[in-house]
Each structure stands twice: as structure tokens, then as C-alpha cells.
């Protein structure tokens, strides 16, 4: 199953094309894309036999984040060996966890307003929680994931690295720094949801390319370790970490500049396009 947020309304891909969920369900399900995660199991059952209306013309320019208002955004640092290497860190024994504040959420076609500093890219697989997850074992973890989407953990490195202790959460939370999309795809749509190619390019030049099979802590391991500490709520998202190729790890270092277009993709999900602008 594939869903999207089209100008604030939940739409579902059916045999006949994109279908407005509130209309097709005659109001059984809200048009609000965030609310659907509260009733994810019911929705998935309904969607499996939903009427194929195909009543919606999907314009990519009108797509917003498929998860527009998560209550919690959890993000993982140093979760690929090659990225830990380029960052000058040992492979972690525990996943380093931080948050991106919710006001940073943006859609898959937004402009990113560059603050002063050194703004970097990090393409990431994002797992979206579909069932209240509290002390869930790895073997039950995928059952608590509604679906997967593409994320960019955009990061202003000067702020991130400043201070007596690093400011990960703040440096990664300027408006527009947590874009997600273009679609949410359920795990059953993939031959292996733990092995997906992901990457990104700047103005057509590939800067990151990896596979989620190289994650140090896989999606099931993250759900298990995080939910051992706090309940993961329906509609929460986990930014799972980025592979090598970020600007900070390059020699010379490179950061995003006004006018550049950042294209981020994951195999089987789709791609996002973000243009860098100055305020
Ligand atoms: Zn990241």
C-alpha cells in the first residue's frame, strides 16, 4: 500500500489511481494524514478492499509530508560504518539518539531556507510507527511499523558541533530541516524492507549512495532498543541514520549553497527534490 499527503488530504493509490480516502470511505476515515496512524490496523484492512475511485490528480508539487505532525521524531547518529568512519568515530555499541523538533517537518518538494553556517545533507530511511510500541522485541518490531518513507536529516554543522556538548537536536531543527516523502509505503511492498538502496545528489552529482542492509542498528533493532526506554506512539517517526558522503566528511568540506537542488531517493519509495534558497 502506498499513501500520500496531497495538499493536506490523505490519498491512497488504488488500481484506478490516486483516491481520496475520506470520500472513498464515506467519512469513515478522516482526510487528515496524521490521524490515520491512530487507526492504522483498521485503515489497512479497509484499504485492502477500498473502492478504486481514482478521483484525485496527484501533482507532485502539491505533496506534503506523509507524516505531517508526529508527536515524536527520533533520529539516530552514526548508524552506518562508512559514515562513522568519515565522521571520525568508532562504530557505536549503542545507537546515539537525538530528536529533530517537529516544527522542522516539511514536504518532499519544499524550498529549504539556508540559515547562516554550514548546512549539510543526510539522506535517511524513515520508519513510521503504526502501533503503540512499548518494550517490543525485535521479532515483533516490523508489525509496529506502518511504513517507510524518504527523509533528509538536514543539519547545520556549526551549531550542531558548538557548545560544551554537541547541539544535535538544535542544529538539525531549523524550519524545513526534516523533509519527508514523497509517499509512505508499507513494509509488505518490498522484497526485503531491510535492504533498500538510498542516496542523494546535488545538481545531478551523486554525493551519497548506500544500502539499508548496512545499517549498524536495523529498523527492528531500533524499535526494540528505543521502545525499551519510551513508548513509540502511532505516527511517530524514526530517522534511521545516513550512509557516507555527507559534506562534513569530504575533503575539502562542502556544504549546500543557494540555488542548489538536493534530490534524495530510496528504492521502491520515490524521490524528494529540495531547492536551497536564502531568506
Ligand atoms: Zn542523520
py3Dmol code that shows the C-alpha trace and the ligand (Angstrom):
import py3Dmol

protein = """\
ATOM      1  CA  UNK A   1       0.000   0.000   0.000  1.00  0.00           C
ATOM      2  CA  UNK A   2       1.126   3.489  -0.869  1.00  0.00           C
ATOM      3  CA  UNK A   3      -0.356   6.664   0.648  1.00  0.00           C
ATOM      4  CA  UNK A   4       0.444  10.346   0.349  1.00  0.00           C
ATOM      5  CA  UNK A   5      -0.484  13.766   1.722  1.00  0.00           C
ATOM      6  CA  UNK A   6      -1.889  15.810  -1.142  1.00  0.00           C
ATOM      7  CA  UNK A   7      -2.433  19.415  -0.045  1.00  0.00           C
ATOM      8  CA  UNK A   8      -3.334  18.219   3.441  1.00  0.00           C
ATOM      9  CA  UNK A   9      -5.633  15.353   2.390  1.00  0.00           C
ATOM     10  CA  UNK A  10      -4.868  11.665   2.759  1.00  0.00           C
ATOM     11  CA  UNK A  11      -4.807   9.850  -0.602  1.00  0.00           C
ATOM     12  CA  UNK A  12      -4.361   6.148  -1.363  1.00  0.00           C
ATOM     13  CA  UNK A  13      -3.005   4.555  -4.535  1.00  0.00           C
ATOM     14  CA  UNK A  14      -5.563   2.057  -5.890  1.00  0.00           C
ATOM     15  CA  UNK A  15      -5.893   0.134  -9.168  1.00  0.00           C
ATOM     16  CA  UNK A  16      -7.785   3.089 -10.631  1.00  0.00           C
ATOM     17  CA  UNK A  17      -5.223   5.638  -9.454  1.00  0.00           C
ATOM     18  CA  UNK A  18      -4.964   8.008  -6.514  1.00  0.00           C
ATOM     19  CA  UNK A  19      -8.096   8.042  -4.384  1.00  0.00           C
ATOM     20  CA  UNK A  20      -9.257  10.466  -1.694  1.00  0.00           C
ATOM     21  CA  UNK A  21      -9.607   8.395   1.493  1.00  0.00           C
ATOM     22  CA  UNK A  22     -12.278  10.445   3.262  1.00  0.00           C
ATOM     23  CA  UNK A  23     -14.564  10.439   0.217  1.00  0.00           C
ATOM     24  CA  UNK A  24     -13.970   6.783  -0.717  1.00  0.00           C
ATOM     25  CA  UNK A  25     -14.589   5.688   2.887  1.00  0.00           C
ATOM     26  CA  UNK A  26     -17.654   7.977   3.170  1.00  0.00           C
ATOM     27  CA  UNK A  27     -16.149   9.674   6.155  1.00  0.00           C
ATOM     28  CA  UNK A  28     -15.135   6.523   7.979  1.00  0.00           C
ATOM     29  CA  UNK A  29     -11.563   7.798   7.864  1.00  0.00           C
ATOM     30  CA  UNK A  30     -10.509  11.413   8.266  1.00  0.00           C
ATOM     31  CA  UNK A  31      -8.839  13.350   5.481  1.00  0.00           C
ATOM     32  CA  UNK A  32      -6.088  14.295   7.967  1.00  0.00           C
ATOM     33  CA  UNK A  33      -2.965  12.287   7.032  1.00  0.00           C
ATOM     34  CA  UNK A  34      -1.669  12.313  10.623  1.00  0.00           C
ATOM     35  CA  UNK A  35      -4.835  10.891  12.210  1.00  0.00           C
ATOM     36  CA  UNK A  36      -4.717   7.704  10.164  1.00  0.00           C
ATOM     37  CA  UNK A  37      -1.894   6.274  12.274  1.00  0.00           C
ATOM     38  CA  UNK A  38      -4.191   6.186  15.328  1.00  0.00           C
ATOM     39  CA  UNK A  39      -6.374   3.667  13.474  1.00  0.00           C
ATOM     40  CA  UNK A  40      -3.724   2.100  11.300  1.00  0.00           C
ATOM     41  CA  UNK A  41      -4.842  -1.555  11.538  1.00  0.00           C
ATOM     42  CA  UNK A  42      -8.446  -0.655  10.668  1.00  0.00           C
ATOM     43  CA  UNK A  43      -7.287   1.544   7.829  1.00  0.00           C
ATOM     44  CA  UNK A  44      -5.026  -1.131   6.374  1.00  0.00           C
ATOM     45  CA  UNK A  45      -7.895  -3.641   6.401  1.00  0.00           C
ATOM     46  CA  UNK A  46     -10.222  -1.149   4.712  1.00  0.00           C
ATOM     47  CA  UNK A  47      -7.579  -0.100   2.154  1.00  0.00           C
ATOM     48  CA  UNK A  48      -7.034  -3.710   1.082  1.00  0.00           C
ATOM     49  CA  UNK A  49     -10.555  -3.691  -0.403  1.00  0.00           C
ATOM     50  CA  UNK A  50     -11.121   0.025  -0.860  1.00  0.00           C
ATOM     51  CA  UNK A  51     -13.236   1.185  -3.789  1.00  0.00           C
ATOM     52  CA  UNK A  52     -10.916   2.275  -6.612  1.00  0.00           C
ATOM     53  CA  UNK A  53     -12.157   5.774  -7.239  1.00  0.00           C
ATOM     54  CA  UNK A  54      -9.068   7.267  -8.857  1.00  0.00           C
ATOM     55  CA  UNK A  55     -10.710  10.635  -8.267  1.00  0.00           C
ATOM     56  CA  UNK A  56      -7.542  12.549  -7.456  1.00  0.00           C
ATOM     57  CA  UNK A  57      -4.989  14.056  -9.829  1.00  0.00           C
ATOM     58  CA  UNK A  58      -1.695  13.776  -7.989  1.00  0.00           C
ATOM     59  CA  UNK A  59       0.552  16.754  -8.629  1.00  0.00           C
ATOM     60  CA  UNK A  60       3.970  16.231  -7.117  1.00  0.00           C
ATOM     61  CA  UNK A  61       4.264  19.950  -6.394  1.00  0.00           C
ATOM     62  CA  UNK A  62       1.266  19.617  -4.034  1.00  0.00           C
ATOM     63  CA  UNK A  63       2.657  16.763  -1.946  1.00  0.00           C
ATOM     64  CA  UNK A  64       3.318  17.433   1.732  1.00  0.00           C
ATOM     65  CA  UNK A  65       4.966  15.216   4.354  1.00  0.00           C
ATOM     66  CA  UNK A  66       3.052  11.902   4.638  1.00  0.00           C
ATOM     67  CA  UNK A  67       3.511  12.252   8.410  1.00  0.00           C
ATOM     68  CA  UNK A  68       2.930  15.975   8.941  1.00  0.00           C
ATOM     69  CA  UNK A  69       2.702  16.172  12.772  1.00  0.00           C
ATOM     70  CA  UNK A  70       4.486  13.293  14.505  1.00  0.00           C
ATOM     71  CA  UNK A  71       4.415  13.639  18.292  1.00  0.00           C
ATOM     72  CA  UNK A  72       7.993  12.389  18.483  1.00  0.00           C
ATOM     73  CA  UNK A  73      10.819  12.403  15.981  1.00  0.00           C
ATOM     74  CA  UNK A  74      13.649  10.108  16.981  1.00  0.00           C
ATOM     75  CA  UNK A  75      16.854  10.255  14.985  1.00  0.00           C
ATOM     76  CA  UNK A  76      19.911   8.046  15.055  1.00  0.00           C
ATOM     77  CA  UNK A  77      23.513   9.138  14.556  1.00  0.00           C
ATOM     78  CA  UNK A  78      26.442   7.130  13.177  1.00  0.00           C
ATOM     79  CA  UNK A  79      24.332   4.175  12.051  1.00  0.00           C
ATOM     80  CA  UNK A  80      26.409   3.189   9.015  1.00  0.00           C
ATOM     81  CA  UNK A  81      30.031   2.086   9.391  1.00  0.00           C
ATOM     82  CA  UNK A  82      31.283   4.162   6.461  1.00  0.00           C
ATOM     83  CA  UNK A  83      29.604   7.284   7.867  1.00  0.00           C
ATOM     84  CA  UNK A  84      31.007   6.650  11.367  1.00  0.00           C
ATOM     85  CA  UNK A  85      34.438   6.348   9.688  1.00  0.00           C
ATOM     86  CA  UNK A  86      34.155   9.599   7.732  1.00  0.00           C
ATOM     87  CA  UNK A  87      32.940  11.351  10.915  1.00  0.00           C
ATOM     88  CA  UNK A  88      35.990  10.150  12.825  1.00  0.00           C
ATOM     89  CA  UNK A  89      34.068   7.987  15.304  1.00  0.00           C
ATOM     90  CA  UNK A  90      34.261   4.330  16.245  1.00  0.00           C
ATOM     91  CA  UNK A  91      31.298   2.112  15.399  1.00  0.00           C
ATOM     92  CA  UNK A  92      28.867   2.738  18.283  1.00  0.00           C
ATOM     93  CA  UNK A  93      27.849  -0.030  20.667  1.00  0.00           C
ATOM     94  CA  UNK A  94      24.614   1.829  21.471  1.00  0.00           C
ATOM     95  CA  UNK A  95      22.721   3.900  18.891  1.00  0.00           C
ATOM     96  CA  UNK A  96      23.281   7.637  19.522  1.00  0.00           C
ATOM     97  CA  UNK A  97      19.771   9.152  19.709  1.00  0.00           C
ATOM     98  CA  UNK A  98      18.631  12.753  19.289  1.00  0.00           C
ATOM     99  CA  UNK A  99      15.438  14.479  18.195  1.00  0.00           C
ATOM    100  CA  UNK A 100      14.502  16.766  15.367  1.00  0.00           C
ATOM    101  CA  UNK A 101      11.867  19.192  16.646  1.00  0.00           C
ATOM    102  CA  UNK A 102       8.506  18.766  14.937  1.00  0.00           C
ATOM    103  CA  UNK A 103       8.392  22.287  13.519  1.00  0.00           C
ATOM    104  CA  UNK A 104      11.212  21.210  11.147  1.00  0.00           C
ATOM    105  CA  UNK A 105       8.920  18.810   9.241  1.00  0.00           C
ATOM    106  CA  UNK A 106       8.473  19.675   5.562  1.00  0.00           C
ATOM    107  CA  UNK A 107       7.239  18.075   2.377  1.00  0.00           C
ATOM    108  CA  UNK A 108       9.112  16.365  -0.451  1.00  0.00           C
ATOM    109  CA  UNK A 109       9.089  19.366  -2.817  1.00  0.00           C
ATOM    110  CA  UNK A 110       9.746  22.258  -0.454  1.00  0.00           C
ATOM    111  CA  UNK A 111      12.326  25.013  -0.610  1.00  0.00           C
ATOM    112  CA  UNK A 112      14.905  24.941   2.186  1.00  0.00           C
ATOM    113  CA  UNK A 113      15.779  28.365   3.580  1.00  0.00           C
ATOM    114  CA  UNK A 114      19.502  28.249   4.389  1.00  0.00           C
ATOM    115  CA  UNK A 115      20.434  29.776   7.753  1.00  0.00           C
ATOM    116  CA  UNK A 116      23.951  31.152   8.216  1.00  0.00           C
ATOM    117  CA  UNK A 117      26.505  28.424   8.795  1.00  0.00           C
ATOM    118  CA  UNK A 118      27.372  25.098   7.207  1.00  0.00           C
ATOM    119  CA  UNK A 119      24.240  23.293   6.013  1.00  0.00           C
ATOM    120  CA  UNK A 120      24.772  19.626   5.191  1.00  0.00           C
ATOM    121  CA  UNK A 121      22.723  16.777   3.714  1.00  0.00           C
ATOM    122  CA  UNK A 122      21.919  13.329   5.162  1.00  0.00           C
ATOM    123  CA  UNK A 123      19.584  11.073   3.198  1.00  0.00           C
ATOM    124  CA  UNK A 124      17.849   8.603   5.533  1.00  0.00           C
ATOM    125  CA  UNK A 125      15.290   5.849   5.634  1.00  0.00           C
ATOM    126  CA  UNK A 126      12.416   6.954   7.884  1.00  0.00           C
ATOM    127  CA  UNK A 127      10.299   4.350   9.677  1.00  0.00           C
ATOM    128  CA  UNK A 128       6.790   5.444  10.719  1.00  0.00           C
ATOM    129  CA  UNK A 129       5.174   3.834  13.772  1.00  0.00           C
ATOM    130  CA  UNK A 130       1.690   2.361  13.200  1.00  0.00           C
ATOM    131  CA  UNK A 131       1.016   0.719  16.567  1.00  0.00           C
ATOM    132  CA  UNK A 132       1.768   1.828  20.120  1.00  0.00           C
ATOM    133  CA  UNK A 133       5.159   0.215  20.727  1.00  0.00           C
ATOM    134  CA  UNK A 134       6.311  -0.324  24.297  1.00  0.00           C
ATOM    135  CA  UNK A 135       9.032  -2.841  25.106  1.00  0.00           C
ATOM    136  CA  UNK A 136       8.635  -4.531  21.752  1.00  0.00           C
ATOM    137  CA  UNK A 137      11.005  -7.332  20.784  1.00  0.00           C
ATOM    138  CA  UNK A 138      12.907  -7.298  17.509  1.00  0.00           C
ATOM    139  CA  UNK A 139      10.810 -10.144  16.129  1.00  0.00           C
ATOM    140  CA  UNK A 140       7.616  -8.099  16.613  1.00  0.00           C
ATOM    141  CA  UNK A 141       9.100  -4.782  15.533  1.00  0.00           C
ATOM    142  CA  UNK A 142       8.043  -4.703  11.880  1.00  0.00           C
ATOM    143  CA  UNK A 143       4.418  -5.304  12.971  1.00  0.00           C
ATOM    144  CA  UNK A 144       4.604  -1.928  14.718  1.00  0.00           C
ATOM    145  CA  UNK A 145       5.849  -0.081  11.635  1.00  0.00           C
ATOM    146  CA  UNK A 146       3.141   1.411   9.415  1.00  0.00           C
ATOM    147  CA  UNK A 147       5.517   2.113   6.589  1.00  0.00           C
ATOM    148  CA  UNK A 148       8.682   3.642   5.242  1.00  0.00           C
ATOM    149  CA  UNK A 149       9.420   6.958   3.617  1.00  0.00           C
ATOM    150  CA  UNK A 150      12.401   9.020   2.474  1.00  0.00           C
ATOM    151  CA  UNK A 151      13.849  11.596   4.865  1.00  0.00           C
ATOM    152  CA  UNK A 152      16.575  14.219   4.832  1.00  0.00           C
ATOM    153  CA  UNK A 153      18.238  14.944   8.162  1.00  0.00           C
ATOM    154  CA  UNK A 154      19.395  18.401   7.097  1.00  0.00           C
ATOM    155  CA  UNK A 155      21.998  19.669   9.546  1.00  0.00           C
ATOM    156  CA  UNK A 156      23.681  22.996  10.279  1.00  0.00           C
ATOM    157  CA  UNK A 157      27.081  21.749  11.403  1.00  0.00           C
ATOM    158  CA  UNK A 158      28.404  24.854  13.158  1.00  0.00           C
ATOM    159  CA  UNK A 159      25.531  24.849  15.657  1.00  0.00           C
ATOM    160  CA  UNK A 160      25.441  21.053  15.815  1.00  0.00           C
ATOM    161  CA  UNK A 161      29.067  20.917  16.957  1.00  0.00           C
ATOM    162  CA  UNK A 162      29.092  24.051  19.143  1.00  0.00           C
ATOM    163  CA  UNK A 163      28.966  24.404  22.894  1.00  0.00           C
ATOM    164  CA  UNK A 164      30.216  22.400  25.847  1.00  0.00           C
ATOM    165  CA  UNK A 165      28.281  19.409  24.475  1.00  0.00           C
ATOM    166  CA  UNK A 166      27.113  18.954  20.862  1.00  0.00           C
ATOM    167  CA  UNK A 167      23.776  20.531  19.916  1.00  0.00           C
ATOM    168  CA  UNK A 168      22.490  17.827  17.575  1.00  0.00           C
ATOM    169  CA  UNK A 169      18.779  18.457  18.129  1.00  0.00           C
ATOM    170  CA  UNK A 170      19.010  22.216  17.680  1.00  0.00           C
ATOM    171  CA  UNK A 171      21.393  22.191  14.717  1.00  0.00           C
ATOM    172  CA  UNK A 172      19.090  19.781  12.873  1.00  0.00           C
ATOM    173  CA  UNK A 173      15.810  21.602  13.549  1.00  0.00           C
ATOM    174  CA  UNK A 174      15.707  24.794  11.512  1.00  0.00           C
ATOM    175  CA  UNK A 175      12.381  25.077   9.615  1.00  0.00           C
ATOM    176  CA  UNK A 176      12.394  22.677   6.679  1.00  0.00           C
ATOM    177  CA  UNK A 177      15.253  20.562   8.059  1.00  0.00           C
ATOM    178  CA  UNK A 178      13.112  17.393   8.410  1.00  0.00           C
ATOM    179  CA  UNK A 179      11.547  16.865   4.982  1.00  0.00           C
ATOM    180  CA  UNK A 180       9.809  13.536   4.367  1.00  0.00           C
ATOM    181  CA  UNK A 181       8.046  11.939   1.427  1.00  0.00           C
ATOM    182  CA  UNK A 182       7.002  11.640  -1.271  1.00  0.00           C
ATOM    183  CA  UNK A 183       4.975   8.578  -0.198  1.00  0.00           C
ATOM    184  CA  UNK A 184       4.576   6.255   2.736  1.00  0.00           C
ATOM    185  CA  UNK A 185       4.982   2.654   1.549  1.00  0.00           C
ATOM    186  CA  UNK A 186       4.011  -0.334   3.707  1.00  0.00           C
ATOM    187  CA  UNK A 187       6.749  -2.879   4.519  1.00  0.00           C
ATOM    188  CA  UNK A 188       4.979  -5.691   2.626  1.00  0.00           C
ATOM    189  CA  UNK A 189       5.559  -3.816  -0.656  1.00  0.00           C
ATOM    190  CA  UNK A 190       9.297  -4.561  -0.518  1.00  0.00           C
ATOM    191  CA  UNK A 191      11.009  -7.856  -1.351  1.00  0.00           C
ATOM    192  CA  UNK A 192      13.192  -7.114   1.701  1.00  0.00           C
ATOM    193  CA  UNK A 193      12.373  -3.969   3.715  1.00  0.00           C
ATOM    194  CA  UNK A 194      15.770  -4.288   5.433  1.00  0.00           C
ATOM    195  CA  UNK A 195      17.721  -3.966   2.175  1.00  0.00           C
ATOM    196  CA  UNK A 196      16.924  -0.813   0.162  1.00  0.00           C
ATOM    197  CA  UNK A 197      19.205   1.408  -1.882  1.00  0.00           C
ATOM    198  CA  UNK A 198      19.193   5.057  -0.829  1.00  0.00           C
ATOM    199  CA  UNK A 199      21.112   8.077  -1.999  1.00  0.00           C
ATOM    200  CA  UNK A 200      21.120  11.727  -2.896  1.00  0.00           C
ATOM    201  CA  UNK A 201      22.579  14.095  -5.453  1.00  0.00           C
ATOM    202  CA  UNK A 202      23.275  17.839  -5.665  1.00  0.00           C
ATOM    203  CA  UNK A 203      22.509  19.364  -9.057  1.00  0.00           C
ATOM    204  CA  UNK A 204      22.792  15.893 -10.568  1.00  0.00           C
ATOM    205  CA  UNK A 205      26.104  14.968  -8.901  1.00  0.00           C
ATOM    206  CA  UNK A 206      25.729  11.865  -6.735  1.00  0.00           C
ATOM    207  CA  UNK A 207      27.020  12.524  -3.214  1.00  0.00           C
ATOM    208  CA  UNK A 208      25.548   9.625  -1.206  1.00  0.00           C
ATOM    209  CA  UNK A 209      24.648   6.074  -2.164  1.00  0.00           C
ATOM    210  CA  UNK A 210      24.189   3.197   0.240  1.00  0.00           C
ATOM    211  CA  UNK A 211      22.008   0.277   1.269  1.00  0.00           C
ATOM    212  CA  UNK A 212      19.916  -0.028   4.413  1.00  0.00           C
ATOM    213  CA  UNK A 213      21.258  -3.576   4.799  1.00  0.00           C
ATOM    214  CA  UNK A 214      24.425  -1.793   6.012  1.00  0.00           C
ATOM    215  CA  UNK A 215      22.636  -0.181   8.971  1.00  0.00           C
ATOM    216  CA  UNK A 216      24.521  -0.985  12.180  1.00  0.00           C
ATOM    217  CA  UNK A 217      21.179  -0.976  14.051  1.00  0.00           C
ATOM    218  CA  UNK A 218      18.383  -2.174  11.758  1.00  0.00           C
ATOM    219  CA  UNK A 219      14.796  -0.894  11.914  1.00  0.00           C
ATOM    220  CA  UNK A 220      13.715  -3.846  14.148  1.00  0.00           C
ATOM    221  CA  UNK A 221      16.706  -3.311  16.446  1.00  0.00           C
ATOM    222  CA  UNK A 222      15.947   0.405  16.716  1.00  0.00           C
ATOM    223  CA  UNK A 223      12.272  -0.202  17.519  1.00  0.00           C
ATOM    224  CA  UNK A 224      13.306  -2.704  20.192  1.00  0.00           C
ATOM    225  CA  UNK A 225      16.003  -0.515  21.766  1.00  0.00           C
ATOM    226  CA  UNK A 226      14.020   2.723  21.655  1.00  0.00           C
ATOM    227  CA  UNK A 227      10.769   1.173  22.899  1.00  0.00           C
ATOM    228  CA  UNK A 228      12.671  -0.385  25.773  1.00  0.00           C
ATOM    229  CA  UNK A 229      13.045   3.156  27.116  1.00  0.00           C
ATOM    230  CA  UNK A 230       9.982   5.079  25.894  1.00  0.00           C
ATOM    231  CA  UNK A 231       6.691   4.224  24.218  1.00  0.00           C
ATOM    232  CA  UNK A 232       6.737   4.862  20.478  1.00  0.00           C
ATOM    233  CA  UNK A 233       3.390   6.384  19.573  1.00  0.00           C
ATOM    234  CA  UNK A 234       1.344   5.898  16.396  1.00  0.00           C
ATOM    235  CA  UNK A 235       2.571   8.396  13.838  1.00  0.00           C
ATOM    236  CA  UNK A 236       5.994   8.830  15.431  1.00  0.00           C
ATOM    237  CA  UNK A 237       8.948   8.670  13.060  1.00  0.00           C
ATOM    238  CA  UNK A 238      12.483   7.324  13.318  1.00  0.00           C
ATOM    239  CA  UNK A 239      15.194   8.858  11.117  1.00  0.00           C
ATOM    240  CA  UNK A 240      17.451   5.809  10.965  1.00  0.00           C
ATOM    241  CA  UNK A 241      20.799   7.396  10.088  1.00  0.00           C
ATOM    242  CA  UNK A 242      22.769   8.275   6.987  1.00  0.00           C
ATOM    243  CA  UNK A 243      25.411   6.489   4.906  1.00  0.00           C
ATOM    244  CA  UNK A 244      28.771   8.039   3.944  1.00  0.00           C
ATOM    245  CA  UNK A 245      29.098  11.021   1.652  1.00  0.00           C
ATOM    246  CA  UNK A 246      27.955  13.976   3.757  1.00  0.00           C
ATOM    247  CA  UNK A 247      29.634  17.344   3.181  1.00  0.00           C
ATOM    248  CA  UNK A 248      31.314  17.360   6.586  1.00  0.00           C
ATOM    249  CA  UNK A 249      33.137  14.129   5.781  1.00  0.00           C
ATOM    250  CA  UNK A 250      34.587  15.430   2.495  1.00  0.00           C
ATOM    251  CA  UNK A 251      37.988  16.872   1.805  1.00  0.00           C
ATOM    252  CA  UNK A 252      37.607  19.742   1.222  1.00  0.00           C
ATOM    253  CA  UNK A 253      34.351  20.060   3.128  1.00  0.00           C
ATOM    254  CA  UNK A 254      31.337  21.017   1.078  1.00  0.00           C
ATOM    255  CA  UNK A 255      28.022  22.480   2.169  1.00  0.00           C
ATOM    256  CA  UNK A 256      24.744  23.368   0.478  1.00  0.00           C
ATOM    257  CA  UNK A 257      24.627  26.655  -1.390  1.00  0.00           C
ATOM    258  CA  UNK A 258      21.852  28.940  -2.547  1.00  0.00           C
ATOM    259  CA  UNK A 259      20.289  27.750  -5.788  1.00  0.00           C
ATOM    260  CA  UNK A 260      21.410  24.124  -5.500  1.00  0.00           C
ATOM    261  CA  UNK A 261      18.880  21.317  -5.821  1.00  0.00           C
ATOM    262  CA  UNK A 262      19.137  18.337  -3.490  1.00  0.00           C
ATOM    263  CA  UNK A 263      17.475  15.157  -4.800  1.00  0.00           C
ATOM    264  CA  UNK A 264      17.047  12.288  -2.325  1.00  0.00           C
ATOM    265  CA  UNK A 265      15.676   8.828  -3.116  1.00  0.00           C
ATOM    266  CA  UNK A 266      15.034   5.378  -1.739  1.00  0.00           C
ATOM    267  CA  UNK A 267      14.461   2.385  -3.986  1.00  0.00           C
ATOM    268  CA  UNK A 268      10.772   1.418  -4.072  1.00  0.00           C
ATOM    269  CA  UNK A 269       9.586   4.629  -2.375  1.00  0.00           C
ATOM    270  CA  UNK A 270      10.415   7.589  -4.603  1.00  0.00           C
ATOM    271  CA  UNK A 271      12.411  10.805  -4.586  1.00  0.00           C
ATOM    272  CA  UNK A 272      12.278  14.230  -2.966  1.00  0.00           C
ATOM    273  CA  UNK A 273      13.530  17.486  -4.527  1.00  0.00           C
ATOM    274  CA  UNK A 274      14.607  20.466  -2.468  1.00  0.00           C
ATOM    275  CA  UNK A 275      15.888  23.795  -3.735  1.00  0.00           C
ATOM    276  CA  UNK A 276      18.169  25.786  -1.430  1.00  0.00           C
ATOM    277  CA  UNK A 277      17.203  29.435  -1.034  1.00  0.00           C
ATOM    278  CA  UNK A 278      18.275  32.363   1.125  1.00  0.00           C
ATOM    279  CA  UNK A 279      15.762  34.209   3.289  1.00  0.00           C
TER     280      UNK A 279
END
"""
ligand_1 = """\
1
ZN
Zn 21.177 11.872 10.423
"""
view = py3Dmol.view(width=600, height=400)
view.addModel(protein, "pdb")
view.setStyle({"model": 0}, {"cartoon": {"style": "trace"}})
view.addModel(ligand_1, "xyz")
view.setStyle({"model": 1}, {"stick": {}})
view.zoomTo()
view.show()
